[in-house]
Amino acid sequence: MLDRLKYTMRAMQMISRSQEVTANNLANINTPGFKRDKIFFQAYSAMINDQPVKDPSPYQKLNLEAGSLEATGNDFDFAISGDGFFQVNYEGQTMLSRNGRFMLDGDGFLRDENGGFVQGGSGDIYLPQLLNSNLLQNSKLKFEVAKDGAIRINDEVVDKIQLHRVSDLQNLERMTNSYLSVKEGFDSEIDLESTLNQGFYESGNVNPLTEMISMTTDMRLFESQQRNLRTSDELLGRVTTNLSRF
């Protein structure tokens, strides 16, 4: 009976965790480049006090399918075609991201929406030539970023947006809703196959219908486990009452 209570509580905890992941996916439905998470459960076995114990364990996995490309016409918006990632220096840490909605700060550095420095061929991308200039009105200033990431100002290459790839995507872990990182002991490498699309950004890959179905399914499972818990509690109460008569 006690084992039944334990397993029911464990199931409710796992369903709650699944709901948290689904809720976070829905909350980031409009976050550019966001990659949805999915919870799986795997069984593991162990020996505790010379007794075999089996228990399910949650396993969270990133869905790295590409989102759709949205046209903006903004010269500082970029979308990646392929499996590559932007490399960003955020608060001294190297991050990977698919969010290509960039901007130029007051010092001339190219930054992302979170304030991270976009990385180029030699570190933080610095474009002082574009300061105090209106790209739409200044017909003499030509700012282009090629498919390979090469940044040209008036046809002169000044830097390159460096794309990176991870050979084994299982080595990626989420740091924030915008940033991913490579697990300790692994590394990323330069991506020469992916290409950039200037004037576009990649939307998140969250499907609201799929997430709502998942949330509804989890709610029904949770309610079912609640009923099991109440039934087990009632049976345990009866057993305790009957034992007290002897």
C-alpha positions, 0 to 999 in steps of 0.5 A: 500500500505504501509503495502504491502511494509512493508511485502515485506521488512520483507520477504526479511530480513527473506530470507537474514537471511536464506541465512546467516545460509545456508552460515555458514553451507556450510563454516563449511562443513569440521568442525569436529562435526559441527551441521547445523542450520535451520531457521524456521518462526513462526507467533506471535500476539500482541496488539499494540495501541489496534490494533492486529498485526501479524508478522512472527518471525525467529526461528533458530534450531540446527540439532543434527543428528550425522555425520559419523565417520571418521577413522584416527588412531590417538590416540588423535582423539575421536568420540562419539556414542550416544547423549553425548558431550565432556565438554571443559573449554574454556577461563573460560567458560564451553562448550559442543562439538562434536569435538573430535580432541584433542592434548597434549599441551607442559604442558601435558594438553589435549586440543581441536583444539580451545585450550580448556581444555578437562574435565575429572573426576576432571577437566582439563585432565593432562597427563604428562606421555605422554610428550616427548614420541613418542607413535608410537616408544615407545613400552613400553608406552601403551595409551588407552581410553576405550569406557566409556572414561577411560584413561589408560597408561600402563593399569593404569587408570589415568583419564576419559574423561567425557561425558555429556548429556542434557535432553532437547536438546532445551536448547542448544544454539550455542556459536561458530561453535565448541561449544554449551552451555546450556541456563541459568537456565538449566544444563547438566548431566553425560552421562553414555550411550554414548561411545567413539571411539578412532582413529576416529572423527565425521564429520559435519552433513552438506549435501552440496546438501541440502544446495545448494538447500536451497540457490537456493530456497532462491535466487528465493524467494528473487528475487520474493520479489524484483519484488513485491517491484518494482511493489509496488513502481511503483504503489505508484508513480502513486498514488502520481502523480495522487493525485498531480493533484487535 
